[in-house]
């Protein structure tokens, strides 16, 4: 039998306020003693005198822990436990059996049904409190883990939505670079054996475009590799000094990191250029030459050409072409000619020995 020792109110104030324990026993004396013991410890306590009443109370207000008498008339504790564990809404509630039977068979029967523990009558006060405390601590830990899993799931959903928005931005860039992709596919067909390597570079270009999208406030200057030595930067929309400077920094970083030799600034999508931006292009070309690369401009529309003439900016040192395709063709031809010249010089040196 439980002997409850009263405690000062200050000892239990605020303790276990969120923990509800349901006691199920057909013996009113046991119900009263267990209820008093747990209430003194600060727990919220509900009681039921039979199995049907217990199931009804659980449906109305699920407890955090159930102390369940194993042997009761009509609907015994084993059947109550079986029904609780079969219900997805209540199977997580831990059940501690109360029994005067200490046989191994009875204990195994309860454990197979899903019981968490046993308390053997007559109860010892300290044992009851320790077992209740330990199982409620496990309930709290399990609930915290479940809440953490729910939070992680919510974050994954938010990440999926962010990735979808990122995909839309990437699609916009891909549409603006349709002409560039067509030229790139033509080069891949001509290279033949390097198809697989070019596919890797295409994936790399998508990553670069995504990085540029995050770094710039509007459609910036994505760096798209055509070969391991040639890149194209398609500029779209109004170009101011800030965007021109950002493009220059990105290009210098690309040349330093990847050994880029030729940079094509494609301004097909740029409606006009002022003097400050034109001077920025000239300074950018000069900076690229200092790190071992050359620059050219393609997509110069008649309107842009007239604007450059009107502001009297000398861009004669930067090769310019009307279309991106012509610029790429010029760069490829120049590289082939340079290779041929180097081969001829090596042959001349070899024959002169």
C-alpha positions as CSV (number, residue, x, y, z in Angstrom):
1,X,0.0,0.0,0.0
2,X,1.2,3.5,-0.8
3,X,1.9,5.8,2.1
4,X,1.9,9.4,0.9
5,X,4.0,11.9,2.8
6,X,2.7,15.5,2.6
7,X,5.2,18.0,1.3
8,X,5.3,21.8,1.6
9,X,3.5,23.7,-1.2
10,X,6.8,25.4,-2.1
11,X,8.4,22.1,-2.8
12,X,6.0,21.2,-5.6
13,X,4.8,24.6,-6.9
14,X,5.1,24.6,-10.6
15,X,6.4,21.0,-10.8
16,X,4.9,18.7,-13.6
17,X,2.2,21.2,-14.4
18,X,2.0,20.0,-18.0
19,X,2.0,16.2,-17.2
20,X,-1.4,14.5,-17.0
21,X,-1.4,10.9,-15.5
22,X,-4.5,8.7,-15.9
23,X,-4.9,6.1,-13.1
24,X,-7.1,3.1,-13.9
25,X,-8.1,0.7,-11.1
26,X,-11.3,-0.9,-9.9
27,X,-10.2,-0.5,-6.3
28,X,-11.2,2.9,-5.0
29,X,-8.6,2.8,-2.2
30,X,-5.8,2.3,-4.7
31,X,-7.2,5.1,-6.9
32,X,-7.3,7.5,-3.9
33,X,-3.8,6.7,-2.6
34,X,-2.1,6.9,-6.0
35,X,-4.0,10.1,-6.8
36,X,-2.9,11.8,-3.6
37,X,0.7,10.6,-4.0
38,X,1.0,12.0,-7.5
39,X,-0.9,15.2,-6.8
40,X,1.4,16.0,-3.9
41,X,4.3,15.7,-6.4
42,X,2.6,18.3,-8.6
43,X,1.2,16.1,-11.3
44,X,-2.3,16.5,-12.9
45,X,-4.2,13.3,-12.2
46,X,-7.3,11.8,-13.8
47,X,-8.9,8.5,-12.7
48,X,-11.1,5.7,-14.1
49,X,-12.6,2.8,-12.2
50,X,-13.0,0.4,-15.2
51,X,-11.6,-0.2,-18.7
52,X,-14.4,1.4,-20.7
53,X,-14.2,4.6,-18.6
54,X,-10.5,4.6,-19.2
55,X,-10.8,4.4,-23.0
56,X,-13.4,7.1,-23.0
57,X,-11.2,9.5,-20.9
58,X,-8.3,8.8,-23.2
59,X,-10.4,9.7,-26.2
60,X,-11.6,12.9,-24.5
61,X,-8.2,14.0,-23.1
62,X,-5.1,11.9,-23.9
63,X,-2.8,11.7,-20.9
64,X,1.0,11.7,-20.9
65,X,1.1,8.4,-18.9
66,X,-1.3,5.7,-17.9
67,X,-1.1,3.6,-14.7
68,X,-3.3,0.6,-15.6
69,X,-4.6,-2.2,-13.3
70,X,-4.0,-5.5,-15.0
71,X,-6.9,-7.4,-13.5
72,X,-10.3,-5.7,-13.7
73,X,-13.8,-7.1,-14.3
74,X,-15.5,-7.0,-17.8
75,X,-12.6,-5.2,-19.6
76,X,-9.3,-6.0,-18.0
77,X,-6.1,-4.0,-18.3
78,X,-4.6,-6.3,-21.0
79,X,-7.5,-5.6,-23.3
80,X,-7.4,-1.9,-22.6
81,X,-3.7,-1.9,-23.4
82,X,-4.3,-3.8,-26.6
83,X,-6.9,-1.3,-27.9
84,X,-4.7,1.6,-27.0
85,X,-1.7,0.3,-28.9
86,X,-3.8,-0.6,-31.9
87,X,-5.0,3.0,-32.2
88,X,-2.5,5.3,-34.0
89,X,-3.8,8.3,-31.9
90,X,-3.0,6.6,-28.6
91,X,-0.3,4.0,-29.2
92,X,2.5,6.5,-28.2
93,X,1.1,6.9,-24.6
94,X,3.3,4.8,-22.2
95,X,1.4,2.3,-20.1
96,X,2.6,1.0,-16.7
97,X,0.7,-2.0,-15.5
98,X,-0.4,-2.3,-11.8
99,X,-0.6,-5.9,-10.7
100,X,-0.4,-8.1,-7.6
101,X,0.8,-10.9,-9.9
102,X,4.6,-11.0,-10.3
103,X,4.8,-14.0,-12.6
104,X,7.0,-13.9,-15.7
105,X,4.1,-15.0,-17.9
106,X,1.9,-12.0,-16.8
107,X,4.8,-9.6,-17.3
108,X,5.6,-11.0,-20.7
109,X,2.0,-10.8,-21.8
110,X,1.8,-7.1,-20.9
111,X,5.2,-6.3,-22.5
112,X,4.1,-8.0,-25.7
113,X,1.0,-5.8,-25.8
114,X,3.2,-2.8,-25.6
115,X,3.4,-1.9,-21.9
116,X,6.3,0.2,-20.9
117,X,6.7,-1.1,-17.3
118,X,5.2,-2.9,-14.3
119,X,4.5,-1.8,-10.7
120,X,3.8,-4.7,-8.3
121,X,1.3,-4.3,-5.5
122,X,1.7,-3.3,-2.7
123,X,3.4,-0.2,-4.1
124,X,6.4,1.5,-2.6
125,X,6.1,5.2,-2.7
126,X,9.6,5.9,-3.9
127,X,9.5,3.3,-6.6
128,X,6.2,4.7,-7.9
129,X,7.5,8.2,-8.1
130,X,10.8,7.2,-9.7
131,X,9.2,5.1,-12.4
132,X,6.6,7.8,-13.2
133,X,9.3,10.4,-13.3
134,X,11.6,8.4,-15.6
135,X,8.8,7.5,-18.1
136,X,7.5,11.1,-18.2
137,X,11.1,12.2,-18.9
138,X,11.1,9.8,-21.8
139,X,7.8,11.2,-23.0
140,X,9.2,14.7,-22.9
141,X,12.3,13.7,-24.8
142,X,10.3,11.8,-27.4
143,X,7.9,14.8,-27.9
144,X,10.9,17.2,-28.3
145,X,12.4,14.8,-30.9
146,X,9.1,14.7,-32.8
147,X,8.8,18.5,-32.7
148,X,12.3,18.8,-34.0
149,X,11.5,16.4,-36.8
150,X,8.4,18.4,-37.7
151,X,10.6,21.6,-37.8
152,X,13.1,19.9,-40.1
153,X,10.3,18.8,-42.4
154,X,9.0,22.4,-42.5
155,X,12.4,23.7,-43.3
156,X,12.8,21.1,-46.1
157,X,9.5,22.4,-47.6
158,X,10.7,26.0,-47.4
159,X,14.0,24.9,-49.1
160,X,12.0,23.2,-51.8
161,X,10.1,26.4,-52.5
162,X,13.3,28.4,-52.6
163,X,14.8,26.0,-55.1
164,X,11.7,26.3,-57.2
165,X,12.0,30.1,-57.2
166,X,15.7,29.7,-58.1
167,X,14.8,27.4,-61.0
168,X,12.5,30.1,-62.4
169,X,15.3,32.7,-62.3
170,X,17.7,30.2,-64.0
171,X,15.1,29.6,-66.7
172,X,14.9,33.3,-67.4
173,X,18.7,33.4,-67.9
174,X,18.6,30.4,-70.1
175,X,16.0,32.0,-72.4
176,X,18.1,35.1,-72.8
177,X,21.1,33.0,-73.7
178,X,19.3,30.9,-76.4
179,X,21.6,32.1,-79.2
180,X,24.7,31.3,-77.1
181,X,23.5,27.8,-76.4
182,X,22.9,27.2,-80.1
183,X,26.5,28.2,-80.9
184,X,27.8,26.1,-78.0
185,X,25.9,23.0,-79.3
186,X,27.5,23.6,-82.8
187,X,31.0,23.6,-81.2
188,X,30.2,20.4,-79.3
189,X,29.2,18.6,-82.5
190,X,32.5,19.7,-84.1
191,X,34.6,18.6,-81.2
192,X,33.1,15.1,-81.1
193,X,35.4,13.3,-78.7
194,X,35.1,16.1,-76.2
195,X,31.3,15.9,-75.9
196,X,31.4,14.5,-72.4
197,X,33.8,17.2,-71.2
198,X,31.6,19.9,-72.7
199,X,28.6,18.5,-70.8
200,X,30.6,18.9,-67.6
201,X,31.3,22.5,-68.6
202,X,27.6,23.1,-69.3
203,X,26.8,22.0,-65.7
204,X,29.5,24.3,-64.5
205,X,28.0,27.2,-66.5
206,X,24.6,26.7,-64.7
207,X,26.3,26.9,-61.3
208,X,28.1,30.1,-62.4
209,X,24.8,31.6,-63.6
210,X,23.1,30.7,-60.3
211,X,26.0,32.3,-58.4
212,X,25.7,35.5,-60.4
213,X,21.9,35.6,-59.8
214,X,22.4,35.6,-56.0
215,X,25.1,38.2,-56.1
216,X,23.5,40.9,-58.3
217,X,20.3,42.8,-57.5
218,X,19.0,42.4,-61.1
219,X,20.0,40.4,-64.1
220,X,23.7,40.7,-63.9
221,X,26.6,39.3,-66.0
222,X,26.7,35.5,-66.0
223,X,30.0,34.0,-67.1
224,X,29.4,31.2,-69.5
225,X,32.3,29.0,-70.7
226,X,32.4,28.1,-74.3
227,X,35.7,26.3,-74.1
228,X,38.4,26.0,-71.4
229,X,39.9,29.2,-72.8
230,X,36.9,31.2,-74.1
231,X,34.0,32.6,-72.1
232,X,31.0,34.8,-73.0
233,X,29.3,37.4,-70.8
234,X,25.8,38.3,-72.0
235,X,24.8,41.7,-70.7
236,X,21.1,42.5,-70.8
237,X,19.2,45.7,-69.9
238,X,20.5,49.0,-68.8
239,X,24.2,49.1,-67.9
240,X,25.4,51.5,-65.2
241,X,28.8,52.0,-63.6
242,X,28.0,49.6,-60.8
243,X,27.0,46.7,-63.1
244,X,30.0,47.4,-65.3
245,X,32.3,47.2,-62.3
246,X,30.7,44.0,-61.0
247,X,31.1,42.4,-64.4
248,X,34.8,43.5,-64.5
249,X,35.5,41.9,-61.0
250,X,33.8,38.7,-62.0
251,X,35.8,38.4,-65.2
252,X,39.1,39.1,-63.5
253,X,38.3,36.4,-60.9
254,X,37.4,33.9,-63.7
255,X,40.6,34.6,-65.6
256,X,42.7,34.2,-62.4
257,X,41.0,31.0,-61.3
258,X,40.4,29.2,-64.6
259,X,43.1,30.6,-66.9
260,X,40.6,32.2,-69.4
261,X,42.3,33.6,-72.4
262,X,39.5,35.4,-74.3
263,X,36.5,37.2,-72.9
264,X,33.5,38.2,-75.1
265,X,31.2,40.9,-73.8
266,X,27.9,40.3,-75.7
267,X,25.8,43.5,-75.5
268,X,23.0,42.3,-77.8
269,X,20.5,43.0,-75.1
270,X,21.8,46.5,-74.1
271,X,19.7,49.3,-75.6
272,X,22.4,52.1,-75.2
273,X,25.7,52.9,-73.6
274,X,26.9,56.2,-72.0
275,X,30.4,57.6,-71.8
276,X,31.1,56.3,-68.3
277,X,30.2,52.7,-69.2
278,X,32.2,52.8,-72.4
279,X,35.2,54.0,-70.5
280,X,34.6,51.2,-68.0
281,X,34.7,48.7,-70.8
282,X,38.1,50.2,-72.0
283,X,39.5,50.0,-68.5
284,X,38.2,46.4,-68.1
285,X,39.9,45.4,-71.4
286,X,43.1,46.9,-70.2
287,X,42.9,45.0,-66.8
288,X,42.2,41.7,-68.6
289,X,45.4,42.2,-70.8
290,X,47.4,42.7,-67.6
291,X,46.4,39.2,-66.4
292,X,47.0,37.6,-69.8
293,X,43.6,37.6,-71.4
294,X,42.0,39.6,-74.3
295,X,38.5,41.1,-74.6
296,X,36.1,41.7,-77.5
297,X,32.6,43.1,-77.7
298,X,29.8,41.5,-79.8
299,X,26.2,42.4,-80.4
300,X,26.9,46.1,-81.2
301,X,23.6,47.4,-82.6
302,X,23.4,50.4,-84.9
303,X,21.9,52.4,-82.0
304,X,24.8,51.6,-79.7
305,X,27.3,52.3,-82.5
306,X,25.8,55.7,-83.1
307,X,25.9,56.4,-79.3
308,X,29.6,55.5,-79.1
309,X,30.4,57.8,-82.0
310,X,28.3,60.6,-80.5
311,X,30.2,60.5,-77.2
312,X,33.6,60.3,-79.0
313,X,34.9,57.4,-77.0
314,X,37.8,55.6,-78.7
315,X,37.2,51.9,-78.6
316,X,39.5,51.0,-81.5
317,X,41.7,48.8,-79.2
318,X,38.8,46.5,-78.4
319,X,37.7,44.2,-81.3
320,X,33.9,44.6,-81.9
321,X,31.5,42.5,-83.9
322,X,27.9,42.8,-84.9
323,X,26.8,39.4,-83.7
324,X,28.0,36.9,-81.0
325,X,28.4,34.2,-83.6
326,X,30.9,36.3,-85.5
327,X,32.8,37.1,-82.4
328,X,33.1,33.4,-81.4
329,X,34.2,32.5,-85.0
330,X,36.8,35.2,-84.9
331,X,38.2,34.0,-81.6
332,X,38.3,30.4,-82.8
333,X,40.0,31.3,-86.1
334,X,42.6,33.5,-84.3
335,X,43.4,30.7,-81.9
336,X,43.8,28.2,-84.8
337,X,46.1,30.7,-86.6
338,X,48.2,31.2,-83.5
339,X,48.6,27.4,-83.2
340,X,49.6,27.1,-86.8
341,X,52.2,29.9,-86.4
342,X,53.7,28.3,-83.4
343,X,53.8,25.0,-85.2
344,X,55.6,26.6,-88.2
345,X,58.1,28.3,-85.9
346,X,58.9,25.0,-84.2
347,X,59.3,23.3,-87.6
348,X,61.7,26.1,-88.8
349,X,63.8,25.7,-85.6
350,X,63.9,21.9,-86.1
351,X,65.0,22.2,-89.7
352,X,67.6,24.8,-88.9
353,X,69.4,22.4,-86.5
